Amino acid sequence: MNKEKKIKILQDVIQIETVNDNEVAVAEYFKDLFNEYEIESKLVEYSPMRANLVAEIKGEKPGKVLIFNGHSDVVAAGDPEDWTHPPFAGVIEDGKLYGRGATDMKAGLTALALAMIEIKEQDLLKAGTIRFIITVGEEIGMYGSKQMTEEGYVDDADAIIVGEPKMGDGKIVTAHKGSVQYEIVSYGRSAHSSMPELGINSIQQIVDFIPVANEKIAEAASKGENEKLGRMLNAFTIIDGGDQINSIPAITKLKGNGRTVPEVDNEMFLDALNASIDEINNQIEGRLELNIMQNNPAVESDFDTDLIQSFRNVANVEIEPVGMTGATDASNFGRIEKDFDLAIYGPGVMEVAHQVDEYVEIDDYLNFIDLYQKVAQDYLNN
């Protein structure tokens, strides 16, 4: 496949708008592309207009299973007027391809797909299996990876490469924190603000809850620290309450995001939240309730694995395994019983993900196609 076609394919994929929806269009695009190169693939529907994709090639001999993974959804672009170029145009300028999802993570997704195609074209896979999995809904909910894990598509994985943007040249993520997204709903009773004693102020209940929760979460966090990931942490991120300035608010919602580590896991974090809710509920007339919106565990692979060694064998930069505070689809893949090698590493850089004028350097994208090819061959053929 020539350079121009590789660039055009990435432009095509960026031009498909998949803001938390419509991922079926990307899945169908890659399915057609794989058909062109006689690679079997199938859509795995999550919901109407949202579909995962799985494709696979096998070597002549049995061997290890290497998963290539990327997600096809992107975050909202915001106001297009703030962008130098339209966010879904895929404009190329000064060696950079601009567009929402260019870095996070359509460049990584496409590089993995083209690496598998070129391995098939050139008959470079002698042993083992490469399985390419596109997932939906990673940005909100990690729905696709949860579905693909539950349906057994990663059960036999020996190693997984997730093509998320890199943290720096050679910095390969082998562990990251878990994520608990949650909502605390405060139920009170409305009344006129001139007679607050007749109501129950749902905002005040949240105000009372926050310091109690901060104390209990800090106490839980102090019980363990991960060498790669540090401590568990929490951030309250959204408060929504009240609808009129002269009315006591009946309902207030507080949203937050906990980031967990293996030593202080999701269960311990939720125990701290629930204990805080129980304490406040024993003191107030209204009530607080917890809704869990996402619950993904931390994932951790050793720094010194066969997969990392394969990167070291073929990369032209020094390889440094690192941990990451964010979360990826690997959280759900980590639920399988089998241990696997993990590498989260792809074109682009984290600093421009989700930003206005998001871009990927074209040379970086093209280099990763070659790198993924070489790593797969080294890992599977040897």
Beta strands, then each sheet from edge to edge (+ up, - down):
strand 1: 41-47
strand 2: 50-58
strand 3: 61-71
strand 4: 92-93
strand 5: 96-98
strand 6: 127-135
strand 7: 159-162
strand 8: 171-176
strand 9: 178-187
strand 10: 191-192
strand 11: 233-241
strand 12: 247-248
strand 13: 251-260
strand 14: 287-296
strand 15: 299-300
strand 16: 320-324
strand 17: 341-344
strand 18: 359-361
sheet 1: 1+ 2- 6+ 3+ 7+ 17+
sheet 2: 4+ 5- 18+
sheet 3: 15+ 8- 16-
sheet 4: 11+ 13- 9+ 14-
sheet 5: 10+ 12-
end
